[in-house]
């Protein structure tokens, strides 16, 4: 049996020239256990990712104030911030092929 626990912290960070684009701080905790029977070609594991269920932003990007060119320009503005998945649990079966 093997196990792992991973913890990562990322502080709030700015990535645009005017410091209006930023990524929020995050605390991410992942863990898992793998069971590997002796002399077997397979293993089974259970895992959890983002166990603290933190909201994870991919990047908070500033959108342009207008989309297109006049006279067909449309107001836009705001920000775009894709979200990563929340808490995830899973089971994994692995087979190791031997020739």
C-alpha positions as CSV (number, residue, x, y, z in Angstrom):
1,X,0.0,0.0,0.0
2,X,1.2,3.5,-0.8
3,X,-0.3,6.8,0.1
4,X,0.3,10.5,-0.7
5,X,-0.8,13.8,0.6
6,X,-0.1,17.0,-1.3
7,X,-0.7,20.5,0.0
8,X,-0.1,23.7,-2.1
9,X,-0.5,27.3,-1.3
10,X,-0.6,30.1,-3.8
11,X,-0.7,33.8,-2.7
12,X,-2.8,36.3,-4.5
13,X,-0.8,37.4,-7.6
14,X,-1.2,40.2,-10.2
15,X,-0.5,39.5,-13.8
16,X,-1.6,42.6,-15.7
17,X,0.4,45.9,-16.2
18,X,-2.2,47.9,-14.3
19,X,-2.6,45.3,-11.5
20,X,-6.3,44.9,-12.2
21,X,-5.9,41.3,-13.4
22,X,-5.2,38.9,-10.6
23,X,-5.5,35.4,-9.4
24,X,-6.9,34.8,-5.9
25,X,-5.0,32.9,-3.2
26,X,-5.6,29.2,-2.9
27,X,-5.1,26.4,-0.5
28,X,-5.2,23.0,-2.3
29,X,-5.1,19.6,-0.6
30,X,-4.9,16.3,-2.5
31,X,-4.6,12.8,-1.1
32,X,-4.8,9.2,-2.2
33,X,-4.1,5.6,-1.4
34,X,-3.0,2.9,-3.8
35,X,-3.2,-0.9,-3.1
36,X,-0.8,-3.0,-5.0
37,X,-1.1,-6.8,-4.4
38,X,2.2,-8.6,-4.2
39,X,3.4,-9.9,-7.6
40,X,0.4,-8.5,-9.4
41,X,0.2,-6.4,-12.6
42,X,-2.6,-4.3,-11.4
43,X,-3.3,-1.8,-8.6
44,X,-6.4,0.0,-7.4
45,X,-6.4,3.4,-5.8
46,X,-8.8,6.0,-4.4
47,X,-8.1,9.6,-4.4
48,X,-9.4,13.1,-3.6
49,X,-8.4,16.4,-5.3
50,X,-9.1,19.9,-3.9
51,X,-10.4,18.3,-0.7
52,X,-10.8,21.8,0.9
53,X,-13.2,22.6,-2.0
54,X,-11.4,25.9,-2.7
55,X,-12.7,28.0,-5.6
56,X,-9.9,27.9,-8.2
57,X,-9.7,30.6,-10.8
58,X,-7.7,29.9,-13.9
59,X,-6.9,33.6,-14.3
60,X,-8.9,36.8,-13.9
61,X,-8.4,38.6,-17.3
62,X,-9.6,42.1,-18.1
63,X,-11.8,42.2,-21.2
64,X,-11.7,45.1,-23.6
65,X,-14.3,47.9,-23.1
66,X,-15.6,47.5,-26.7
67,X,-15.8,44.6,-29.0
68,X,-15.5,45.4,-32.7
69,X,-15.0,48.7,-34.5
70,X,-17.4,51.6,-34.8
71,X,-20.2,51.8,-35.9
72,X,-20.6,48.1,-35.2
73,X,-18.9,48.1,-31.8
74,X,-20.6,46.5,-28.9
75,X,-20.0,47.4,-25.3
76,X,-18.2,44.6,-23.4
77,X,-16.0,45.3,-20.4
78,X,-15.7,43.3,-17.3
79,X,-13.5,40.3,-16.6
80,X,-13.2,36.7,-17.7
81,X,-12.3,34.2,-15.0
82,X,-12.5,30.5,-15.9
83,X,-13.1,28.2,-12.9
84,X,-11.4,24.8,-12.2
85,X,-13.4,22.0,-10.8
86,X,-14.3,21.8,-7.1
87,X,-13.8,18.8,-4.8
88,X,-13.3,15.6,-6.7
89,X,-13.2,11.9,-5.5
90,X,-12.3,9.0,-7.7
91,X,-11.2,5.4,-8.1
92,X,-8.4,4.3,-10.5
93,X,-7.6,0.8,-11.7
94,X,-4.1,0.5,-13.3
95,X,-2.9,-2.5,-15.3
96,X,0.9,-2.9,-16.0
97,X,1.5,-4.8,-19.2
98,X,4.6,-7.1,-19.1
99,X,6.0,-8.6,-22.2
